[in-house]
Amino acid sequence: MTSSPPPLWRRAAAEFLGTCLLVAVVVGSGIAAQQLSPGDTGLQLLQNSTATVFGLGVLILVFGPVSGAHFNPVVSAVDCFLGRRNRSGLGVRDLGAYIAAQTLGGIAGSALANAMFDVGTSISGKDRLSGGHLIGEVVATAGLVLLVFSLASTNRGALAAPAVAAYIGAAYWFTSSTSFANPAVTVGRIFSDTFAGIAPGSVLPFIAAQLAGAAVGLGALMLLFPSTGRGGEESGAGRGEAHEEAAAR
C-alpha cells in the first residue's frame, strides 16, 4: 500500500527552502570565486561549478523525501503533464504552489548569498543574451528533463542525486550558457549583480529557451521510453524518488 504524500504546504515549504539554498550555493560560490580568483574566469567557473555539484547533490538528498526536490518549474510542469496521463505526479493546484515556492525561493537565495558576502542586493547588469546562450539553454534543459524522467520511468530514482549533480556539473562546461536550465533560478539570479547574475533583459529569452528545451526533452523521453506516464509499474513506481532531481542551476 502506497503511503500518502506530505501535505501540500509542507512540500511547498521544502521547494522554497531547497530552491533558496540552491541559488545561495550558486550565487554565493560565484561571489567567492570572483573574490578569490579575480581576473581568472576559467578558475572562477571551476570553483562555482564544483560547489554547485556538491551542493545540489546534498539538497536533493535532504528535500527529496518531502517534495521530490524539483527546485525547478520546468521539472514540476513535466511531472504534472506526465501525471495527468496516469493520475500520478503533481496536480494543477500542486504545480501552482510548487512554481510559486520555487520562484520566491530563488529570489530569497540571491538575497541570502548577497547578505553573507556583504555585497548588497542589486539588479544584475550581466547581459547573457546571445543565440549561442539560448541554444545552450535548450540543450541543457532538454538533457535535464530526459535524465530525470528516464530515471523515473526505469525505477532508478536512487541514482537521482549523483546523476543530476553530475549532469549539471558537466553542463556548466559544455553549454555556452553555463546551464541555468531552470526558470526559478534564472529569476533569482537577477537580484545579484555579481559573477553569477543575469540581466533582466536576458531572463525572458532564457526562460523561453528553457521551455523549448523541456519540450525537446519530453519528446525524446516519449520516443525512447514510450511507456512513460501510461501507468503500471514501469512508469509509475519510484516517481517520488526519481524526481529527487531537480534543479539545475
C-alpha positions in Angstrom: 0.0 0.0 0.0 1.5 3.4 -1.1 1.7 6.0 1.7 0.1 9.4 1.0 2.4 12.3 0.2 3.1 15.0 2.8 0.5 17.9 2.8 1.0 20.5 0.1 2.1 23.2 2.4 5.0 21.1 3.6 6.0 20.1 0.1 5.9 23.8 -1.0 8.0 24.7 2.0 10.5 22.1 1.0 10.6 23.5 -2.5 11.0 27.1 -1.2 13.9 26.1 1.1 15.6 23.8 -1.4 15.5 26.4 -4.2 16.6 29.1 -1.8 19.6 27.1 -0.7 20.4 26.0 -4.3 20.5 29.6 -5.5 22.5 30.6 -2.4 25.1 27.9 -3.3 25.2 29.1 -7.0 25.4 32.8 -6.3 27.5 32.5 -3.1 30.1 30.3 -4.7 30.2 32.7 -7.7 30.9 35.6 -5.4 33.5 33.7 -3.5 35.2 32.6 -6.8 35.2 36.2 -8.1 36.8 37.4 -4.9 39.4 34.5 -4.6 40.4 34.4 -8.2 40.0 37.8 -9.7 40.8 38.0 -13.4 40.7 34.2 -14.0 37.3 33.4 -15.4 38.1 29.8 -16.0 39.1 29.2 -12.4 36.1 31.1 -11.2 33.8 28.8 -13.2 35.6 25.7 -11.9 35.1 26.9 -8.3 31.5 27.8 -9.0 30.6 24.6 -10.7 32.3 22.4 -8.1 30.4 24.0 -5.3 27.1 23.6 -7.2 27.7 19.9 -7.9 28.2 19.1 -4.3 25.5 21.4 -3.0 22.9 20.2 -5.4 23.5 16.5 -4.6 23.1 17.2 -0.9 20.0 19.3 -1.4 18.3 16.5 -3.4 19.1 14.0 -0.7 17.7 16.3 2.0 14.5 17.5 0.4 13.7 14.6 -2.0 11.7 12.6 0.5 9.4 15.6 1.2 8.7 17.2 -2.1 10.7 15.2 -4.7 13.3 18.0 -4.7 12.2 19.5 -8.1 13.6 23.1 -7.3 12.7 23.8 -10.9 9.3 24.9 -12.5 10.2 23.0 -15.8 10.6 19.7 -14.0 7.4 20.3 -12.0 5.5 21.1 -15.2 6.7 18.0 -17.0 5.8 15.9 -13.9 2.3 17.4 -13.9 1.9 16.7 -17.6 3.0 13.1 -17.4 1.0 12.6 -14.2 -2.2 13.6 -15.9 -1.8 10.6 -18.1 -1.9 8.1 -15.3 -3.2 10.2 -12.3 0.1 10.4 -10.5 2.6 13.1 -10.1 1.6 16.7 -9.4 -1.9 18.1 -9.8 -2.5 21.5 -11.3 -3.0 23.0 -7.8 0.2 21.5 -6.6 2.0 22.7 -9.7 1.0 26.3 -9.0 2.2 26.0 -5.4 5.5 24.5 -6.4 6.2 27.2 -9.1 5.4 30.0 -6.6 7.5 28.5 -3.9 10.4 27.8 -6.3 10.4 31.3 -7.7 10.2 33.0 -4.3 12.9 30.7 -3.0 15.2 31.6 -5.9 14.9 35.3 -5.1 15.4 34.7 -1.4 18.5 32.6 -2.2 20.2 35.5 -4.1 19.4 37.9 -1.2 20.8 35.4 1.3 24.1 35.0 -0.7 24.4 38.7 -1.1 24.0 39.2 2.6 26.5 36.5 3.5 29.2 38.2 1.4 28.0 41.7 2.3 27.7 42.8 -1.4 24.2 44.2 -1.2 21.2 43.0 -3.3 21.0 44.8 -6.6 19.8 44.1 -10.1 22.4 42.4 -12.3 23.8 44.1 -15.3 25.4 40.9 -16.7 24.0 40.5 -20.2 23.9 36.9 -21.3 21.6 37.2 -24.3 23.0 35.7 -27.5 22.0 33.0 -29.9 24.6 30.6 -28.6 23.5 31.1 -25.0 19.8 30.4 -25.9 20.8 27.2 -27.8 22.8 26.2 -24.7 19.7 26.6 -22.6 17.6 24.5 -24.9 20.3 21.7 -24.8 20.9 21.9 -21.1 17.2 21.8 -20.2 16.4 19.0 -22.7 19.1 16.9 -21.2 18.0 17.5 -17.7 14.3 16.6 -18.4 15.4 13.4 -20.3 17.7 12.4 -17.4 15.2 13.0 -14.6 12.3 11.3 -16.2 14.2 8.4 -17.7 15.3 7.6 -14.2 11.7 7.7 -13.1 10.4 5.5 -15.9 13.0 2.8 -15.3 12.8 2.7 -11.5 16.3 4.1 -10.9 15.3 7.0 -8.6 18.0 6.2 -6.1 20.6 7.5 -8.6 18.9 10.9 -8.9 21.2 12.8 -6.6 24.6 11.8 -8.1 23.3 11.6 -11.7 21.6 15.1 -11.7 24.5 16.7 -9.9 27.0 15.2 -12.3 24.9 16.3 -15.3 24.7 19.9 -14.1 28.4 19.9 -13.3 29.2 18.8 -16.9 26.6 21.2 -18.4 28.4 24.1 -16.7 31.2 23.4 -19.1 29.7 22.0 -22.3 27.0 24.7 -22.7 27.8 28.3 -23.6 25.1 29.5 -21.1 26.7 27.5 -18.2 23.4 25.6 -17.9 20.8 27.6 -15.9 18.1 25.2 -17.2 15.7 26.5 -14.5 13.3 29.4 -14.7 13.2 29.9 -10.9 17.0 30.0 -10.6 17.1 32.3 -13.6 14.7 34.8 -12.0 16.5 34.6 -8.6 19.9 35.4 -10.2 18.5 38.8 -11.5 19.0 40.0 -7.9 22.7 39.7 -7.6 25.0 41.9 -9.7 27.9 39.5 -9.4 29.7 36.7 -11.4 26.5 34.5 -11.2 24.0 37.2 -12.0 21.9 37.7 -15.2 20.5 41.0 -16.5 16.7 41.3 -16.6 16.7 41.7 -20.4 18.2 38.2 -20.8 15.7 36.5 -18.5 12.5 36.1 -20.7 14.5 34.7 -23.7 16.3 32.3 -21.3 13.0 31.1 -19.9 11.6 30.7 -23.4 14.6 28.6 -24.4 14.2 26.5 -21.2 10.6 25.8 -22.0 11.6 24.8 -25.6 14.3 22.6 -24.1 11.7 20.9 -21.8 9.5 20.2 -24.9 12.5 18.7 -26.7 13.5 16.6 -23.7 9.9 15.4 -23.3 9.7 14.4 -26.9 13.0 12.5 -26.6 11.7 10.8 -23.4 8.5 9.6 -25.1 10.5 8.4 -28.1 13.0 6.4 -26.0 10.7 5.4 -23.1 7.2 5.2 -24.7 5.7 3.6 -21.5 6.4 6.8 -19.5 3.3 8.2 -18.0 1.0 5.4 -19.1 0.5 3.8 -15.7 1.7 0.5 -14.4 4.8 -0.4 -12.6 7.3 0.8 -15.2 6.1 4.3 -15.4 4.5 4.8 -12.1 6.8 3.2 -9.5 9.5 5.3 -8.0 8.3 8.6 -9.2 8.9 10.3 -5.9 12.5 9.1 -5.7 13.4 9.8 -9.3 12.1 13.3 -9.0 14.5 14.0 -6.3 16.3 15.7 -9.1 15.8 18.9 -9.7 17.3 21.6 -10.2 19.6 22.6 -12.5 21.2 25.8 -11.9 
